[in-house]
């Protein structure tokens, strides 16, 4: 009567259509999720938590619990209001007359509400079976009342209905008319005629009437809330929910038409209880109102208890809800029922219907929107195991349901909607950081997989351009216990590129009963989490380390995301140190060093890798056009201490872009030198290293116009947008040792051609060069070491290994001699162009 009285028949039918469209979309989502597997206690909470994960499930579960609690209080207060209309002593009278014997005041109404709530509690405590019987009895009563009302529209003769309206000075009288079926009455009621609501004194509008009407359509989850008590929830929920929605939609539309055709607008707008006046048996209408309201209150109370029980059983809130787990011998969650009853009792103290109604509807709409979101996520994830037997839905219906619920929330109460969303966000964040991990499966992982696969297919390596180049690292790790700081350093060096931790296990799968790498995977993933590095893990079995590294270089990555740079620790005789045990991530009392990694190799134990094989790995990577980084003494780099030092002087990064093992070719603009500059610049761009200063060393000889070389290098740095301080380093005394060795001892025999060729291959020099002596390499090492202040890390040029594999040990010896005592050092060899001066 309220809706059609203010909105008219056309707008009322439009309201019903819009409301039930939103509800219908949500029902389709509920049915899809309910038929996709075994459904347990908790209804909408169970659906959402198992689809969207514990964060969404827990936060929506709390909000759905509060919605049911407030809904139960709302219906109890509504029933009290109806009792006061029928049996309350009118305001201004001291004594009751006739049936009007119940005193009216805040405390009396609270007492009546408490008694009615206690009745609901008793029914819910007995269990779901008595609740089902009670609701079925109430259904029969309401159906009988509805039948009586429908008959009354045809059987009652036209009458004038006196209406008493509350007024400041008492009350005033007006007359409404029941005209029977009249075309004139129907024409008058077709259009809208919004007036003042006599109960609140507020002017009505389309949105305010729609908000009130929608409050009566929020019970579609009543059946799903009982999912734990149903024998076949996947069968009963879709059929019961769809039947209820269709039945109520038809009844609402039929009643709207009958009212508009038989009652004038005054009666509809000013007497919301007019059905009693036109009924052939008025007391039955009153009983129907009481029965329907009591049923709704019980439904919300038992729904709240089942949600609370499901939340407690999932342990999302720890000990806070431990009490709600207790059940009776028959499985009825009695403590959850009692706790829910206590919360409803607290809400009753508000005593105001209007205070609760907006919050209740907003919470319900938010839950409906999330159910649609859960179904949408499952559909978009395209997981093979999402195959509900109910197929009458698409992602379009889910999206329409979400949009409709969100629009309705803000249309009904913008303030309540904003507060509800804020509360949901707080719960989401709290559960994200505090709740234990679950084994339900996370829809976010399925969605991420779906999107990543799509974008990886779009990532075309043929469209790569040097100006968008980024380092994509494959770091080979023998034992993480001795490589914690190296792993962290390379994480800084990757510059939002791909980062893969590679490990080779020296075993033969033919001789093993199962794959030994699977049990290790979790230990490596836990390591990545605790070190807080953004890396993937790739493990392989191989007969040798070299073959294993080849496998990883060939197979690591996917599509356009493949490692372009191989990073190795340095091959030397230093005893490995367990840096993992001292790492801050593992020194907390709550953390333990992962037990999946074996102890470090003893200093006297043989190595798994020979010098020849180590250099062969470097040569293989260069043949495969991968850049190579060799990192020495990175475990001695205390990044936190280096970067927390006093602002003056700032930590420095020393860069030597010249091949120190080739003094006859001191070029700064070849591919390898530019790659070395790029890597040093990338490290300096990382937030943790932003305070550090790049210092570039230009090795000059007497008479070689050093200032011209410096200006040329400065111009190059400007073109590359690299900020670095250039420092000239005279190295005549160092190169003199090389040329002195080249000339040989006075009077000595001239080298044969075979010796010259062997010396040429040793350091990959031109035919007019000879082998670099240890004395020269030691002098170059001293030159690097003398430059002050002591840097946090040094970047040096890594020469290409010799073509003759028999010279690999000598090559490695020279690298060891060059970097001896330098502290954290990175030897760099680049094979690809990585710098660009273009826009």
CORKABEL-V865505 format. One record per pair of residues at least 4 apart in sequence whose ideal C-beta (glycine too) atoms are under 6 Angstrom apart, sorted by the first residue. I is the first residue (numbers start at 1). J is the second residue. If there is no record, write none. Layout:
i:I j:J
i:I j:J
This chain:
i:1 j:5
i:1 j:259
i:1 j:268
i:1 j:272
i:1 j:274
i:2 j:272
i:3 j:7
i:3 j:12
i:3 j:209
i:3 j:213
i:4 j:12
i:4 j:256
i:4 j:259
i:4 j:260
i:4 j:268
i:5 j:265
i:5 j:268
i:5 j:269
i:6 j:194
i:6 j:204
i:6 j:209
i:7 j:11
i:7 j:12
i:7 j:192
i:7 j:209
i:8 j:189
i:8 j:190
i:8 j:191
i:8 j:192
i:9 j:189
i:9 j:190
i:9 j:260
i:10 j:190
i:11 j:192
i:12 j:256
i:15 j:210
i:15 j:213
i:16 j:20
i:16 j:252
i:16 j:253
i:19 j:214
i:19 j:217
i:20 j:24
i:20 j:249
i:22 j:404
i:23 j:217
i:23 j:220
i:25 j:397
i:25 j:400
i:25 j:401
i:26 j:368
i:26 j:371
i:26 j:372
i:26 j:401
i:27 j:220
i:27 j:241
i:27 j:245
i:28 j:393
i:28 j:397
i:29 j:371
i:29 j:372
i:29 j:375
i:29 j:398
i:30 j:34
i:30 j:224
i:30 j:371
i:31 j:238
i:31 j:390
i:32 j:375
i:32 j:388
i:32 j:390
i:32 j:393
i:33 j:47
i:33 j:375
i:34 j:39
i:34 j:234
i:34 j:237
i:35 j:234
i:35 j:388
i:35 j:389
i:35 j:390
i:36 j:388
i:39 j:227
i:39 j:233
i:39 j:234
i:40 j:46
i:40 j:228
i:41 j:228
i:41 j:306
i:41 j:310
i:42 j:46
i:42 j:307
i:42 j:310
i:43 j:221
i:43 j:224
i:43 j:225
i:43 j:227
i:44 j:64
i:44 j:221
i:44 j:224
i:44 j:367
i:44 j:371
i:45 j:49
i:45 j:61
i:45 j:64
i:45 j:307
i:45 j:310
i:46 j:310
i:48 j:52
i:48 j:56
i:48 j:57
i:48 j:60
i:48 j:370
i:48 j:374
i:49 j:57
i:50 j:440
i:51 j:374
i:51 j:378
i:51 j:443
i:52 j:56
i:52 j:374
i:52 j:443
i:53 j:442
i:54 j:58
i:54 j:316
i:54 j:435
i:54 j:438
i:55 j:428
i:55 j:431
i:55 j:432
i:56 j:60
i:57 j:61
i:58 j:316
i:58 j:431
i:59 j:424
i:59 j:427
i:59 j:428
i:59 j:431
i:60 j:64
i:60 j:367
i:60 j:370
i:61 j:307
i:61 j:311
i:62 j:427
i:63 j:363
i:64 j:307
i:64 j:367
i:65 j:304
i:65 j:307
i:65 j:308
i:67 j:71
i:67 j:360
i:67 j:363
i:67 j:364
i:68 j:300
i:68 j:303
i:68 j:304
i:69 j:304
i:69 j:343
i:69 j:344
i:70 j:347
i:70 j:356
i:70 j:359
i:70 j:360
i:71 j:300
i:71 j:360
i:72 j:297
i:72 j:300
i:72 j:301
i:72 j:344
i:73 j:344
i:73 j:347
i:73 j:348
i:74 j:356
i:74 j:360
i:75 j:293
i:75 j:296
i:75 j:297
i:76 j:113
i:76 j:116
i:76 j:117
i:76 j:297
i:77 j:353
i:78 j:293
i:79 j:116
i:79 j:293
i:80 j:109
i:80 j:112
i:80 j:113
i:82 j:289
i:83 j:87
i:84 j:88
i:84 j:104
i:86 j:286
i:87 j:99
i:87 j:102
i:88 j:102
i:88 j:104
i:89 j:93
i:89 j:96
i:89 j:100
i:89 j:103
i:89 j:104
i:96 j:100
i:96 j:101
i:103 j:108
i:106 j:351
i:113 j:348
i:120 j:297
i:120 j:298
i:120 j:301
i:121 j:341
i:123 j:130
i:123 j:131
i:123 j:134
i:123 j:298
i:124 j:301
i:124 j:302
i:124 j:337
i:125 j:334
i:125 j:337
i:126 j:130
i:127 j:330
i:127 j:332
i:128 j:229
i:131 j:302
i:135 j:295
i:138 j:291
i:138 j:295
i:141 j:291
i:142 j:288
i:142 j:291
i:142 j:292
i:145 j:284
i:145 j:285
i:145 j:288
i:148 j:281
i:148 j:284
i:149 j:275
i:151 j:155
i:152 j:156
i:152 j:278
i:152 j:279
i:152 j:280
i:153 j:258
i:153 j:262
i:155 j:280
i:156 j:278
i:158 j:178
i:158 j:179
i:158 j:180
i:159 j:178
i:160 j:175
i:160 j:177
i:161 j:176
i:161 j:267
i:161 j:277
i:162 j:175
i:163 j:174
i:163 j:176
i:163 j:270
i:163 j:271
i:164 j:171
i:164 j:173
i:165 j:172
i:165 j:174
i:165 j:198
i:166 j:171
i:167 j:171
i:167 j:172
i:174 j:270
i:176 j:266
i:176 j:267
i:176 j:271
i:177 j:264
i:178 j:263
i:178 j:278
i:179 j:185
i:180 j:262
i:181 j:261
i:181 j:262
i:185 j:264
i:186 j:260
i:186 j:261
i:189 j:260
i:193 j:265
i:194 j:204
i:194 j:205
i:195 j:269
i:196 j:203
i:197 j:202
i:197 j:204
i:198 j:270
i:204 j:208
i:204 j:209
i:206 j:210
i:207 j:411
i:211 j:412
i:215 j:357
i:215 j:361
i:218 j:364
i:220 j:241
i:221 j:225
i:222 j:299
i:223 j:237
i:223 j:240
i:223 j:241
i:224 j:237
i:225 j:303
i:225 j:306
i:226 j:230
i:227 j:233
i:230 j:236
i:232 j:236
i:233 j:237
i:236 j:240
i:237 j:241
i:238 j:390
i:259 j:263
i:263 j:267
i:263 j:268
i:265 j:269
i:266 j:270
i:267 j:271
i:267 j:274
i:275 j:279
i:275 j:285
i:276 j:282
i:276 j:285
i:279 j:285
i:301 j:340
i:304 j:340
i:305 j:333
i:305 j:336
i:305 j:337
i:305 j:340
i:308 j:324
i:308 j:336
i:308 j:340
i:309 j:324
i:309 j:333
i:309 j:336
i:311 j:321
i:312 j:321
i:312 j:324
i:312 j:325
i:313 j:325
i:316 j:435
i:317 j:321
i:323 j:335
i:324 j:335
i:324 j:336
i:324 j:339
i:326 j:335
i:327 j:331
i:327 j:333
i:328 j:332
i:328 j:334
i:350 j:355
i:353 j:357
i:356 j:360
i:358 j:413
i:358 j:416
i:359 j:416
i:361 j:412
i:362 j:409
i:362 j:413
i:362 j:416
i:362 j:417
i:362 j:420
i:365 j:405
i:365 j:408
i:365 j:409
i:366 j:420
i:368 j:405
i:369 j:402
i:369 j:405
i:369 j:406
i:372 j:398
i:372 j:401
i:372 j:402
i:373 j:402
i:375 j:398
i:376 j:395
i:376 j:398
i:377 j:443
i:378 j:386
i:379 j:395
i:381 j:446
i:381 j:447
i:381 j:450
i:382 j:450
i:383 j:446
i:393 j:397
i:407 j:411
i:409 j:417
i:410 j:414
i:410 j:417
i:430 j:434
i:431 j:435
i:448 j:452
i:452 j:456
i:456 j:558
i:456 j:559
i:459 j:559
i:459 j:560
i:461 j:560
i:466 j:833
i:466 j:836
i:467 j:836
i:467 j:838
i:469 j:834
i:470 j:495
i:470 j:497
i:471 j:494
i:471 j:495
i:471 j:497
i:471 j:565
i:472 j:497
i:472 j:498
i:472 j:563
i:472 j:564
i:473 j:490
i:473 j:494
i:473 j:499
i:473 j:565
i:473 j:567
i:474 j:500
i:474 j:502
i:474 j:556
i:474 j:563
i:474 j:566
i:475 j:490
i:475 j:501
i:475 j:567
i:476 j:502
i:476 j:568
i:477 j:483
i:477 j:501
i:477 j:503
i:479 j:600
i:480 j:527
i:480 j:597
i:481 j:578
i:481 j:580
i:481 j:597
i:481 j:600
i:482 j:576
i:482 j:600
i:483 j:487
i:484 j:579
i:484 j:580
i:484 j:583
i:485 j:579
i:485 j:634
i:485 j:635
i:485 j:637
i:486 j:631
i:486 j:634
i:487 j:531
i:487 j:533
i:489 j:634
i:490 j:567
i:491 j:533
i:492 j:686
i:493 j:683
i:494 j:499
i:495 j:682
i:498 j:561
i:499 j:535
i:500 j:536
i:500 j:538
i:500 j:556
i:500 j:563
i:501 j:535
i:501 j:537
i:502 j:538
i:502 j:552
i:503 j:539
i:504 j:540
i:504 j:542
i:504 j:545
i:504 j:548
i:505 j:541
i:507 j:541
i:509 j:541
i:517 j:539
i:520 j:596
i:523 j:594
i:523 j:596
i:524 j:537
i:526 j:594
i:527 j:594
i:528 j:533
i:528 j:535
i:530 j:585
i:531 j:585
i:538 j:552
i:538 j:556
i:540 j:548
i:540 j:551
i:540 j:552
i:542 j:547
i:542 j:548
i:543 j:547
i:545 j:609
i:546 j:613
i:546 j:616
i:546 j:617
i:549 j:617
i:550 j:620
i:551 j:555
i:552 j:556
i:553 j:624
i:556 j:563
i:557 j:561
i:557 j:562
i:557 j:563
i:565 j:627
i:566 j:621
i:566 j:626
i:566 j:628
i:567 j:629
i:568 j:630
i:569 j:631
i:570 j:630
i:570 j:632
i:571 j:614
i:572 j:816
i:575 j:603
i:576 j:600
i:576 j:601
i:577 j:635
i:578 j:600
i:579 j:635
i:580 j:586
i:580 j:593
i:581 j:593
i:586 j:591
i:586 j:593
i:601 j:605
i:609 j:613
i:609 j:614
i:611 j:809
i:611 j:812
i:612 j:808
i:615 j:801
i:615 j:808
i:615 j:811
i:615 j:812
i:618 j:628
i:618 j:801
i:619 j:801
i:621 j:626
i:621 j:628
i:625 j:831
i:627 j:830
i:627 j:831
i:628 j:829
i:629 j:826
i:629 j:828
i:630 j:827
i:631 j:826
i:632 j:819
i:632 j:825
i:633 j:823
i:633 j:824
i:634 j:824
i:637 j:824
i:639 j:643
i:642 j:651
i:642 j:792
i:643 j:688
i:650 j:691
i:650 j:693
i:651 j:692
i:651 j:792
i:652 j:693
i:652 j:695
i:652 j:791
i:653 j:680
i:653 j:692
i:653 j:694
i:653 j:791
i:653 j:793
i:654 j:695
i:654 j:791
i:654 j:794
i:655 j:680
i:655 j:696
i:655 j:795
i:656 j:697
i:656 j:796
i:657 j:668
i:657 j:673
i:657 j:676
i:657 j:677
i:658 j:666
i:658 j:699
i:659 j:797
i:659 j:799
i:660 j:780
i:661 j:763
i:661 j:772
i:661 j:799
i:663 j:735
i:663 j:738
i:664 j:769
i:666 j:699
i:668 j:673
i:668 j:713
i:671 j:830
i:672 j:829
i:672 j:830
i:674 j:835
i:675 j:830
i:675 j:834
i:676 j:795
i:676 j:828
i:678 j:834
i:678 j:835
i:679 j:828
i:680 j:694
i:680 j:795
i:681 j:722
i:683 j:689
i:684 j:689
i:684 j:692
i:684 j:694
i:694 j:724
i:695 j:725
i:695 j:727
i:696 j:724
i:696 j:726
i:697 j:727
i:697 j:729
i:698 j:710
i:698 j:713
i:698 j:726
i:698 j:728
i:699 j:729
i:699 j:731
i:700 j:704
i:700 j:706
i:700 j:728
i:701 j:732
i:702 j:732
i:706 j:728
i:710 j:726
i:717 j:722
i:717 j:724
i:719 j:837
i:720 j:835
i:731 j:735
i:731 j:783
i:732 j:736
i:734 j:779
i:734 j:780
i:734 j:783
i:736 j:740
i:737 j:775
i:737 j:776
i:737 j:779
i:738 j:776
i:741 j:773
i:742 j:770
i:744 j:748
i:751 j:755
i:751 j:756
i:759 j:770
i:759 j:771
i:760 j:765
i:760 j:767
i:761 j:802
i:761 j:803
i:761 j:804
i:762 j:771
i:762 j:802
i:762 j:807
i:763 j:772
i:764 j:800
i:764 j:802
i:765 j:769
i:772 j:776
i:777 j:814
i:777 j:817
i:777 j:818
i:781 j:818
i:781 j:820
i:793 j:824
i:794 j:822
i:794 j:825
i:795 j:826
i:795 j:828
i:796 j:827
i:798 j:827
i:798 j:828
i:798 j:829
i:801 j:811
i:802 j:807
i:802 j:811
i:807 j:811
i:819 j:825
